[in-house]
């Protein structure tokens, strides 16, 4: 799973060694915050893919990693199975027009992008969870103990 780092100027997508190999990408993907135009959460990232992997790895329904070229522009994708994902539309980025990522932290990313962030890069989960007020939940009800079945002699 990718790690998302955010500071006041950019969002950095930190790729693991396996992700770099499958995406045929040498380093991390850096996105200036000023180029981000829209961030959307989706349950199925496969519907957002357009074009063909070039270079990249594609196993239908399993993984899609790398650069996807199409007539609409180049996209960067890190997609695993049919999991919750985030789609980031870009305007003015030198390499990509869209970034599609499978991540459990999509909501935290959306919330973090709305906040003013310090100059040091931090994980989006740490940024978002530090500022979200948490409501107190009512105490959980205790489960009633089950009575044992009576033993019958035969």
C-alpha positions as CSV (number, residue, x, y, z in Angstrom):
1,X,0.0,0.0,0.0
2,X,1.3,3.4,-0.9
3,X,2.2,6.0,1.8
4,X,0.8,9.5,1.2
5,X,2.9,12.4,2.6
6,X,1.6,15.9,2.6
7,X,3.1,19.3,3.4
8,X,2.2,22.8,2.6
9,X,3.4,22.7,-1.0
10,X,3.1,19.1,-2.2
11,X,1.5,15.7,-1.9
12,X,4.1,12.9,-2.2
13,X,3.1,9.3,-3.1
14,X,5.8,7.1,-1.6
15,X,6.1,3.8,-3.5
16,X,7.4,0.5,-2.1
17,X,10.1,-1.4,-4.0
18,X,7.5,-3.8,-5.4
19,X,5.2,-1.0,-6.5
20,X,8.1,0.7,-8.2
21,X,9.0,-2.5,-10.0
22,X,5.4,-3.2,-11.1
23,X,4.8,0.4,-12.1
24,X,8.2,0.7,-13.9
25,X,8.7,4.0,-12.0
26,X,12.1,5.0,-10.6
27,X,11.0,7.2,-7.7
28,X,8.1,8.6,-5.8
29,X,5.4,10.7,-7.4
30,X,5.4,14.3,-6.3
31,X,2.3,16.4,-6.9
32,X,2.2,20.2,-6.2
33,X,-0.9,21.1,-4.2
34,X,-1.6,23.9,-6.6
35,X,-2.1,21.4,-9.5
36,X,-4.8,19.4,-7.6
37,X,-8.2,20.4,-9.0
38,X,-10.4,17.7,-7.6
39,X,-10.2,14.7,-5.3
40,X,-12.9,12.0,-5.4
41,X,-13.5,8.8,-3.4
42,X,-14.6,5.7,-5.3
43,X,-15.4,2.1,-4.5
44,X,-14.2,0.8,-7.8
45,X,-11.1,2.4,-9.3
46,X,-11.2,0.2,-12.4
47,X,-14.0,2.3,-13.9
48,X,-11.6,5.3,-13.9
49,X,-8.8,3.7,-15.9
50,X,-8.4,5.0,-19.4
51,X,-6.0,4.1,-22.1
52,X,-3.3,1.5,-22.0
53,X,-0.4,0.8,-19.6
54,X,2.8,2.3,-21.0
55,X,4.9,1.5,-19.1
56,X,3.1,-0.5,-16.4
57,X,1.6,-3.7,-15.3
58,X,-2.0,-4.8,-15.8
59,X,-3.7,-8.0,-14.6
60,X,-7.4,-7.5,-15.2
61,X,-9.2,-7.2,-11.9
62,X,-6.1,-7.9,-9.8
63,X,-3.6,-5.0,-10.3
64,X,-3.0,-2.0,-12.4
65,X,0.2,-0.1,-11.8
66,X,2.1,2.4,-13.8
67,X,1.5,5.1,-16.4
68,X,-1.6,4.9,-18.5
69,X,-1.5,6.7,-21.8
70,X,-4.7,7.8,-23.6
71,X,-5.9,10.6,-25.9
72,X,-7.2,12.4,-22.8
73,X,-3.8,12.5,-21.2
74,X,-1.5,10.4,-19.1
75,X,-2.6,8.9,-15.7
76,X,-0.7,7.3,-12.9
77,X,-2.4,4.3,-11.3
78,X,-1.7,2.0,-8.3
79,X,-4.8,-0.1,-8.1
80,X,-5.3,-3.4,-6.2
81,X,-8.4,-5.6,-6.6
82,X,-11.7,-3.9,-6.1
83,X,-11.0,-1.8,-3.0
84,X,-11.8,1.7,-1.9
85,X,-9.7,4.3,-3.9
86,X,-9.1,7.9,-4.5
87,X,-9.0,9.7,-7.8
88,X,-7.0,13.0,-8.0
89,X,-7.6,15.2,-11.0
90,X,-4.6,17.5,-11.9
91,X,-4.2,20.6,-14.0
92,X,-0.8,21.8,-14.9
93,X,1.2,18.8,-13.7
94,X,4.1,18.1,-16.0
95,X,3.6,14.3,-16.2
96,X,0.0,13.3,-15.3
97,X,-3.6,14.6,-15.6
98,X,-5.0,12.1,-13.1
99,X,-3.7,9.9,-10.3
100,X,-5.7,6.8,-9.2
101,X,-4.7,5.1,-6.0
102,X,-6.1,2.2,-4.0
103,X,-5.9,3.3,-0.3
104,X,-7.7,2.9,2.9
105,X,-6.8,6.5,3.7
106,X,-8.8,8.3,1.0
107,X,-11.1,10.1,3.4
108,X,-8.1,11.2,5.5
109,X,-6.4,12.6,2.3
110,X,-9.5,14.6,1.4
111,X,-9.7,16.0,4.9
112,X,-6.0,16.8,5.0
113,X,-6.1,18.6,1.7
114,X,-8.7,21.0,3.1
115,X,-6.4,21.9,6.1
116,X,-3.4,24.2,6.3
117,X,-0.4,22.0,6.8
118,X,3.0,22.8,8.1
119,X,6.1,22.8,6.0
120,X,7.3,19.3,7.0
121,X,5.9,16.3,5.2
122,X,3.6,14.2,7.4
123,X,1.5,11.1,6.7
124,X,-2.0,12.1,5.8
125,X,-3.5,9.8,8.4
126,X,-1.6,11.6,11.2
127,X,-2.7,15.0,9.8
128,X,-6.3,14.1,9.5
129,X,-6.7,12.2,12.8
130,X,-5.1,15.0,14.7
131,X,-7.7,17.5,13.7
132,X,-11.0,15.5,13.5
133,X,-13.1,15.8,16.5
134,X,-14.2,12.4,17.8
135,X,-17.6,12.1,19.4
136,X,-18.1,10.1,22.6
137,X,-19.9,6.9,22.0
138,X,-22.4,5.6,24.5
139,X,-21.1,2.7,26.5
140,X,-21.6,-0.7,25.0
141,X,-24.2,-2.9,26.4
142,X,-23.0,-6.0,28.2
143,X,-24.0,-9.2,26.6
144,X,-26.2,-11.4,28.7
145,X,-24.6,-14.7,29.8
146,X,-26.2,-17.7,28.2
147,X,-27.7,-20.4,30.4
148,X,-26.2,-23.8,30.0
149,X,-28.5,-26.4,28.6
150,X,-29.7,-28.9,31.2
151,X,-28.1,-32.3,31.1
152,X,-30.5,-35.1,30.5
153,X,-29.8,-38.6,31.7
154,X,-30.5,-41.4,29.2
